[in-house]
Amino acid sequence: RQGNFLGGGVNTVTRSGTNQLTGSVYHRMRNENYVGTEARGLAVNPGTFTFGNTGVWVGAPIVKNKLFVFGNYENEKKNAPLHTFTANTGGQTVAGSVSRVLASDLDTLSAYLKQNFSYTTGGYQNLPAETPAKRYLLRGDYNLSSSNKISFRYSQLDSSDGKVISGSTSAGLGRTLGIGFLPFAASNYAQLENIKSGVGEWNGVLGSSVSNSLIAGYTTNNENRTDPGKLFPFVDILGPDGTAYASFGSEPFTPNNELLFHTYQFQDNVTKFSAKHSLTFGGTLQRYQSDNSFFNCCKQGAYVYNSMADFYADANGYLANPNRTTSPITPRRYQVRWMNIPGLDKPLQTLKVWYGGGYAQDEWRPMANLTVTAGIRLDVSAF
């Protein structure tokens, strides 16, 4: 009965309303004191983090023996370090989590950008990676008769996850978070994970030996990146070895980085029972649509400077004469990307697919302790 996908799909609701009013409130928590700090003799720094999950569920009858309702809500919050690397205060050994990047360089750069360009970089160490998640579930069950039941459930997830700036070489020369490079907080981003899903199901017994199960549903997924706000040019500044030392500006791949999924599903199964056979005939129809927008680096422009000195020379030259046509230095690289199609503000690609399938299956029970299952399935896809 399953087709058109690889891997596993799990969608389970184990509770429902009953004739009694029931409910529960719960809270789970965890922090760095509950995890280890050593692995095979090597020290592990888990950083400081907190995790909390508070939830409540209620089940109740609306009409006794007929109509029931169940609801669940969870509010989960995780706060952990985005990374555990720190800037060098000067004279420290570059090793472990202590980077070569001088705190004095980053502090000076941040103050310069704030004073001259009204750009706030945020911090560069001890940055929290917040992962909030709110889950909602509402389920209803209706007994039409002793042989016909209808159920409906709606679930929703509102979540996001903090991420470090991309290290892709599609922007500048690339960058690797660690002892050689530290980014500012404003150059990082968050990824959404918002899901809404509604599914209805009818289960009926037709006569004494036939049953029918009908399922229809709709699911939407939003995996966009969060809005970066007002765009600021992205800048990589290299160290003496020619690798990234520090960066600031809007994350290069976040503007117009959008991914939305829409899935409609319909499935019907009819089963005929007998003493030794259970014959199932069914069909499924699914419509899938994805809307994907990705703007490679860089809508806001991206600069690579060979050194801090080169950046300050170029920036000061601009401040002295915003209408200049030459620069006192030569940047290592500059790149910008734009849409050249009239009326199109972002490179949106839409994919629409129809999946249809039909199948037949026989569960044969030649003996009490032996069941043999055989079937055939036909699937057709249309793009």
C-alpha positions, -999 to +999 in steps of 0.1 A: +000+000+000+030+023+003+047+037-028+066+067-043+091+072-015+123+059+000+130+056+037+103+056+063+072+076+070+057+077+105+026+097+115+011+083+147-015+097+171-019+073+200-045+092+221-081+102+216-110+114+236-131+090+256-163+091+277-142+104+306-127+139+310-089+133+313-059+155+311-023+159+321+003+187+325+040+179+323+075+195+321+108+181+311+142+198+315+179+193+308+211+213+309+249+208+306+250+192+341+232+161+326+258+153+298+293+140+298+325+161+294+349+134+282+350+110+253+378+083+251+400+104+274+395+136+254+378+166+270+345+177+255+331+211+260+293+209+257+290+246+265+262+260+286+227+250+274+192+246+286+163+225+274+127+227+285+095+212+273+062+221+289+030+204+277-007+198+284-033+175+269-070+171+274-095+145+262-132+147+267-166+136+253-188+160+234-216+135+230-213+104+251-205+073+231-207+094+199-184+124+196-150+128+213-123+155+212-086+155+221-061+183+222-024+186+230+000+216+232+038+216+238+061+245+242+097+235+238+127+258+241+164+249+236+191+273+241+227+261+234+259+278+222+260+284+184+297+276+188+322+275+216+351+293+199+364+325+215+384+354+203+421+357+214+426+384+240+462+387+229+491+364+236+469+334+241+479+301+226+458+293+195+444+259+204+413+241+215+385+267+214+408+298+214+411+313+180+437+334+163+412+361+158+420+390+181+391+404+202+406+438+198+403+435+159+367+425+161+358+451+187+374+479+167+357+467+135+323+465+151+326+500+166+338+514+132+309+499+113+284+512+139+298+547+139+303+552+101+277+530+085+250+526+113+255+488+110+252+467+142+273+435+140+262+419+172+286+398+193+311+372+181+314+347+210+291+331+236+263+334+210+231+315+218+215+292+192+178+293+201+156+265+189+120+272+199+093+247+189+056+249+195+034+219+187-003+218+185-026+188+180-064+186+177-083+154+171-120+146+168-137+112+166-173+106+156-191+073+158-217+074+131-228+039+140-214+007+153-199+000+119-190+036+107-165+059+123-150+093+112-119+109+126-101+141+119-068+154+132-049+187+128-013+191+138+010+221+136+047+228+143+062+262+146+099+260+149+132+275+139+169+267+143+199+291+146+227+285+121+262+297+116+270+316+084+276+294+053+312+285+045+305+280+008+331+292-016+303+305-038+306+336-017+341+350-017+368+324-010+348+305+017+352+305+054+355+278+081+343+285+117+371+275+141+404+287+155+411+306+123+378+325+117+350+340+138+319+357+123+296+383+139+261+374+151+243+395+125+258+374+097+243+342+110+207+331+102+178+309+113+160+281+094+123+277+097+105+244+102+068+252+101+044+223+093+006+223+091-013+191+084-049+180+084-061+145+078-096+130+077-104+093+078-136+072+074-136+035+084-167+015+077-179-021+077-201-030+047-221-060+053-205-089+072-173-094+052-163-061+036-146-030+051-136+003+036-110+028+047-109+063+031-082+089+039-079+125+026-054+150+038-033+182+031+001+191+045+022+222+040+058+227+050+076+260+053+114+257+053+123+293+044+151+311+061+141+339+084+139+374+070+174+390+071+160+425+074+177+454+057+205+441+035+241+452+041+270+443+018+288+411+028+325+413+035+352+387+041+385+399+055+414+375+051+443+368+074+480+367+066+477+331+053+450+341+028+421+324+045+390+340+061+397+358+093+365+378+100+332+385+082+303+409+085+272+419+066+241+401+056+245+363+052+252+357+015+227+330+008+197+340+030+180+367+008+151+351-012+161+316+001+127+300+003+113+265+002+076+256+005+059+222+001+022+215-005+009+179-005-026+167-011-034+130-006-063+107-012-064+069-006-092+043-005-089+007+005-116-020+002-110-053+020-129-085+015-126-111+044-130-148+043-118-178+063-085-181+046-081-149+025-082-111+030-084-094-004-075-057-005-081-035-035-071+002-033-061+033-051-041+064-041-038+099-056-013+125-045-006+160-057+028+175-047+040+210-053+072+227-042+081+264-046+118+269-043+136+302-046+174+304-042+195+335-050+232+326-051+257+351-038+251+379-036+221+401-040+236+426-016+271+424-031+301+406-016+337+419-010+369+401-001+398+421+013+433+408+017+437+424+051+420+446+078+442+475+065+429+471+030+393+472+042+398+503+063+416+521+034+388+513+010+361+522+035+377+555+045+382+564+008+344+559+003+335+580+034+358+608+021+342+607-014+311+585-019+311+595-056+346+582-062+354+561-092+387+545-080+399+529-048+433+532-031+435+494-029+425+464-050+400+441-034+407+404-037+373+398-051+339+414-057+307+397-068+271+406-072+241+389-087+208+403-099+176+393-117+177+404-154+141+393-162+116+422-162+089+417-135+107+389-117+121+399-083+134+364-073+143+331-091+112+311-081+110+275-094+078+257-090+075+219-093+041+202-096+037+164-097+007+141-097+012+105-083-015+079-090-014+043-080-036+012-079-029-021-061-044-055-051-032-077-023-041-111-009-033-123+027-036-161+025-037-181+057-031-217+048-024-226+084-031-210+118+006-201+122+014-191+086+003-161+065+014-156+029+010-121+014+012-114-023+002-083-043+007-062-073+009-024-076+010+001-105+022+037-101+021+065-126+037+099-122+029+131-142+051+162-141 
